[in-house]
Amino acid sequence: MRTSRCPLCGGERRFHIEKFGRRIDACAACGTAGVEPLPSDAEIRAIYTLPYFQGDRSRYGYTDYAAESAQHARSFALRAALLEELLPRRGGPRRVLDIGCANGSFLAALGPGWEKHGIEVSEDFLRASPPPPEIRMFVGDALDFPEDRGPFDAVTLFDVLDHVPRPLAMLDKAVRLLRPGGVLVVQQGDRMSLFARLLGRRWHIYIPPTHLWYFTHSGLHRFLRERGLRVARDVFEPRWASLSLCLFRLSYILPSGLVDPFRRLLDDTALGRLSVRFNFRDVVTVYARKADA
Ligand SMILES: [Zn+2]
């Protein structure tokens, strides 16, 4: 049996699955599975250029991220509403930082009354699809974000931690940027969810090396608890996507020869742009509060 050491908790990992020529080991202690060995930083950086957001299937990104903006707005509206509820407005604007914000669709979903900051690593995506001007952008690696720009009332990490080589360093950074009593939001796939276990290695979230880590709901709680955060809410939120993007994602699960003819028929049609609501309860959004000083 091939084993490795878990870089997140030090526990022993065993071989879990192999996919796209990459080996993924799973840790019994913290539940997290990870690509073994991790790709180099240069290899990881090379993924997030424009084709990632515009339908390069080898990168497992998006068909056309910018064109999905109406779907993103619907998906993000629920999360924005919950954040508003957990951080009621008192006096001045609340400060929020969205790490891995793409073109700012989550920040745009938050109403007025917020000072909005975003971090995005993909420079050429931002050039092609600029965020709204009210968002103060930092272009680069979140680990390089100046900490004197904090503290924030809310820091959000939607589907980000599984893309970065040192997810706990990023989580530590997010917690440092948060004021006492502030809210951290982390959203990730849950590889122990029923849907993920039913699909096994065909689960569409197993896409190495785009996703380097595969978290579990309880493991995420552990990582947050260890950093002095208290979970306030767990939500399995519905999402919306265009029918075209659903088929694109389906082509990760089923043989693409089966799915691609339908995709080609629907591309750039009204039917392809049709909005589909789905919830496999395999993605969890955890809202956690930092202890008061
Ligand atoms: Zn571990």
Boltz pocket constraint, residues with backbone or C-beta under 6 A from the ligand:
constraints:
  - pocket:
      binder: B
      contacts: [[A, 6], [A, 7], [A, 8], [A, 9], [A, 10], [A, 11], [A, 27], [A, 28], [A, 29], [A, 30], [A, 31], [A, 32]]
      max_distance: 6.0
